[in-house]
Amino acid sequence: MPLFGKKDSAKKSKKDVRDPDKHGSIEDKYQLKELLGTGAFSEVRLAESKDYAGQLFAVKIIDKKALKGKEDSLENEIKVLRRFSANQSDGDGKAESSRLTHPNIVQLLETYEDKSRVYLVMELVTGGELFDRIVEKGSYTEKDASDLIRQVLEAVGYMHDQGVVHRDLKPENLLYYSADDDSKIMISDFGLSKMEDSGIMATACGTPGYVAPEVLAQKPYGKAVDVWSIGVISYILLCGYPPFYDENDANLFAQILKGEFEFDSPYWDEISESAKDFIANLMCVSVDKRYTCKQALAHPWISGNAASNKNIHGTVSEQLKKNFAKSRWKQAYHAATVIRQMQRMALSNSGGSSGRSPIGNRTNSGEDSPQCINGSGVTK
């Protein structure tokens, strides 16, 4: 989880992290099970409810000592998650039962705290990672990509209406809710999210390759940075490689600042003009001309019948495997682990390609590492 913060907010975060009149120890209510993932300041474990056998959750466990000096980032993440989670306190002990949730945003269910750790009990998603599912599909079309992006736009548009900017939208933060073929997509990881009413946003943060030009230019920015990132994700979903790439970050940032990308032949030859127009309006360097989520949702490629039903799985999956082969996202939610646990519980309950890449050989560098653009690297 990428976390950044200021040292002067430690006292405030201590108050806000707790639900003071509500909880004892997390062990009173949940049995913590195997490790699902680790981050720079946290780990995530599978947990089972002690009250309702078989109910599984993901518990994010944050080490306070490791987080020292960055407490306000944890406070911010919890504040954002509470805004999108039902029956959660806003920090003063009062639950907002009327708060609306969104079906495509991972929910925070409860928080606990002891002397050394903070525990976030999260909705568990088990459907796996975005790119893996596309590669595993037998068929994949523009329409499939359009449906995915529509869900993301609806969720991000909802966030924007609530005054929240995600600031780190990327494929590894988009997870399938379940293994079902028609599973919905979920937005996760709000470690860099920001409330618009918390002040002017100018911090250069995010993940190289997905960050908007105005962030790199160190200008004040807002909701439009998320739309740019959705444009980058849309581009990758239709060809399997990123619109901006260079081994050297300075050159990569120069491409982004200028908005220099192409719809390379032959990879884009079979992609509709509507899709290209949609992407161009999202990845527009001019913030004033860039689409909002609402405008993007009204585009014919999303709302109409402009998305092609032609199977593009072969070319897209080939490029995804080439360009993201080493990008085994270190997610907090690993479906295989959860499925194995479910199988054990069930048994217990029963009693017993070739071709060139348009960006060259990129597998040498693996993945873009999540980091703060100002140089504060983070390992997820």
N, C-alpha and C positions, 0 to 999 in steps of 0.2 A: 504494500500500500504506500504510494508516494505521499509523504507528509512533510509539510513545511510550515513554519510558524515563528512567532516571536516569543521571547522569553518572558515578557512582561504580563502574559495572560494566564500564567500557571494557576494563580489563585482562583481566577474566574472559572477556568475549565473544571476545577475540582468540584465546584458547586453544580455546574451544569451537567457533568457527566452522570451524576447520581440520580436515581429516582428514590429520594430519601425515605419515604414512608411506606415503601412498597415491597422491598426485597430483604431477604436474609442472604445466605450464601447461594451461589449458583448451583452448588452440589445438592442443595435441598430439593431442587426441582428438575435438574438435568443430570444425566450420566454422560460425562465426556468420554468420547471414544477415540478412534484413530485420527491421526493427523491427515488433513486434506491438503494443506499448503502452508508455505511460510513466506514472510515478507521481511523488510528491513526492520520493522518495529513490532511485528505481530506474527502470530500463527493462527491457522483456522483448523478447528477440530469438528468432527461429526459429533452430534449430541442427540441423545434420545430422551424424551420426556419420561419422567418417573410416574407422572399421573396418568399418562395415556401411552401404553406400550405400543411401540411401532411408529410413533410420531417422531420424525427426524428433523433436525435443524442444523444449521451451520453456525458455530460460535467463533467469532473473531476475538482473539485474546491479545490485548495490547500490553506490552511490558512498559510500565511507567518509567523505570530507570532508563531504558533505551530511548524513551520518548522525551526525556528531560530537555526543556528548552523549546520544544515543538508542541506544547500542550494545546495551544489554540487551534492547531490543525485538527486534532482529535475532537475538540469542542465543536469546530465547524462541521466536521463530517457527521457527527451525531445530530447536530441541529438540523442539517439538511435532510438526513434520513428520517428524523422525527416529523418533518414537514410532510413527508410522503407516506407515513405509516399510521395506521389506525390506532386510536386509543393510546397515543404516546404523549408523555409529558413534554412540555416545551421548555423545561428546565426549572420552573418554579414550583413543580409538584402538581400542577394542574393539567389534567389530560384534556386534549381537544378532541372529544368524541365525534365532533362534526367534521373533522379533517377528512378530506377526500384522498383516496389512494388511487394509484394508477396501475393497471394490470401488467404493464411492461417495465415497472420499476421494482427492483428487489427491496423488500420491506425489512425494516428493523422492528423486531417484535418486543424485545426487552433489553434493559441494560443492567449490569451488576458491576460492583467495584469492591476490591479489597485493598489491602495495604500496598500490594505490589503490582496488581493488574486491573485492567478494565475489560469487561466481557460484553460483547455485543451479540445478542442472539438474533440471528438473521434467518429469513426465509431461505430454505434450501432449494437450489436449482440443480437438476441432475442431467440435463440434456446435452451437455458438452459444448465445445467451443465452435464458433461460427465457421471458421475455415475448415475444420475437421469434418463438419457435417456436410458441407458443400462437396468436398473431395469424395466422401463416402456415398453421395447420391448417385443413382444410376442416370438420372436426368436432371437438368438444371437449365432454366430459361431466364430471359429478361424479366418475365412476369414474376418468377420466384424472387429475383433480386428486388423488383419493385415492391412486392409485398413485404419483404424484410425492411426496406428503407421506409415504407409507410409507417410501420410500427415504431421505428426509431423516431421518425419525425413527430408522430403523435405524442410519444412519451416526452421528447425533448421540448416540444411545443407546450405541453402541460407544465413542465418544469419552468420554462420561460414565463408562462402566465403567472406562476407562483413566485417569480422574482429570483429564480436560481439559474446560474450558469454552470454547466458541468465542467468545462475547461480541459477535459482529458478523454474525449470520445475517441475510441479506436476499436478495432475488431476484437481484441482480447477482453474488452469490457462489455462485449455483447455475447450473452450466453443463452442457450436454449433452456426453457423451463423444464422440459421433460424429454424423454427419448422418443416420444410420439412423432410420427411423420408430420403432423400438423401443429406441432408445438409452437407456442408463441416465443418471441425473443425478449430477453430481459436486459435492462441496463443496470450495470453494477459499478462499484468502486467510485465513491463520491469523495475520495480523499483530497481532491483539488477543487471541488465544487465551491462556489462562492455565492453568497446572497448579494443581490444588487444593492440592497439598502445598507450594506455594511461598509460602503465606501467605494471610491473609484478603483477600478481594477486596472493595474498597470504592471503587475508582476509577470515576468517572463517565465511561464511554466507550461508544462504539457509534454508531449512526446514528439521528438523530431519526426518529420514526415507527415504529421497530422495537424501541426500547429498553424494557425492563421497568420498571414503576413503582418497584420497590425500588432500581433504579439511580439514577433521578431523585431519589428520596428520600434518597440518599446513605447508605443502610443497607448493612451487609455483605450480600453476596449470593453465590449459587452457581449450580448447574446449571439451576435453574428459569428463569433469564433466557433461556436458549436455547429453552426450551419456549414461553415467551411469544412470542418472535420467530417461531417456527414457526406459532403461532396467527395472528399478523398476516399472514404469507405465505399461510396457508390461506384467510383471509378474502379477500385480494386475488385469489387464484386462482379464487374462485367468483363474483366480481362485477366485478373489474377496477378497483376503486378501494380506497384504504386505509381502515381503520376509524377512524383518527385523522388529522385534518388541520386546520391553521390556518396562515395566512400568518405569524402571530406565534408564535415558538417558545414563549414563556411560556404562551400559550393552548393550544398543542399539548401541552405538558408537563402542564398542568392537566387536560386531557382524559385523558391516559394515567394520571396519578396516581389519578384517580377511576375509571378503567376505563370511561369513557363511550363506548360505541359502539352502533350500531343495525343491525338487519337491514332496511334501507330497502325500502319498496315503491316501484316494482314489481320492483326488481332482485333481490330475494330471494324473491319470491312462488313461483317454481318450484323453489327450492332445498329439499332435504329437511330435515325437522326434525332428523334424525340429524346432518347436517352442522353445523347451527346449535348443537346440543348439544355436538358435538366441539369447535368453536371456543370456545364459552363456557367449557369446562373447561380450555382452554389459556390463554385470555386472562382468567384469574381473578386479581384483584388480590391476594388472599390466597395467599401462597406455599405455606402448609400445605395449602390446598385445590386448588391447581393440579396438574394431572396431571403425572406423570413421563413420560419417553419410553416406558417399559414400559407404563404405563397407557394412554397414547394409542394405542399399537400394538394394544392389546386392544379398543379401542372398535369397535363394529359398523360405523362408517363406514369404518374402515381394514381390519379383519380379517373383517368379514362381508359381507353383500350389501345394506347399507343405502344405499350410494352410488348415486344415480340414473344411468341410462344415457341420459337425455334430453339432446339436443344443446343446449348453452348457449353455443355458440361466438359466435353473433351478438352477444348482449348483452355478453359478457365481452370479446371482442376490441374492440368499439366503445369500451368504457370504458377498456381498456388504452391504446388509441391516443389517446384524449382526455387521460387523466391522466398518461401516461408518454411522450407523444410526444417530448418534449425530453430524456428520460432515456436518451440513447444511452450506456449504461454504458461507461466508459473502461476496458474489460477488458484484461488482459494477453494474452488469447487471442482473436484475431479469426479466425474460421473462413475468411472470404473470402481473407485473405492466405495462409493455410496451403494452401487449395485451389489458389490460383493457383501457389504454389510447387510443389505436387505435380504439377500439369499441366505445368509447365515441365520438371520432372525427367523426367516420362514421355516428353515429346517429345524431350528430349535423349537418353534411353536408347534411343529407337527410331531415332535418327539424324535426325531432322528435326522519419361518421353524425350525424344530428341527434338531438334529445331531450335533456332536461335531465340534468345530472349531479347526484347527490345531495350533492356537496360543492362545487357551484358551478363557476365557471370557474377551474380550477386550473392551466391551461397557462401562465398568466402567470409563475408562479414556477418552472416546469420541475420539477427534482427536488430532493429533500432531499439536501443535500450531506453526504457522509460526514464526520463530525467527532467530536471528543471533546466530550462534553456539558459539560465544565467550561470550554469556550471555546477550546480549542486546535484551530483548524480545520485540516483536511487536504484537499488537493485530490488526487483520484485520477487 
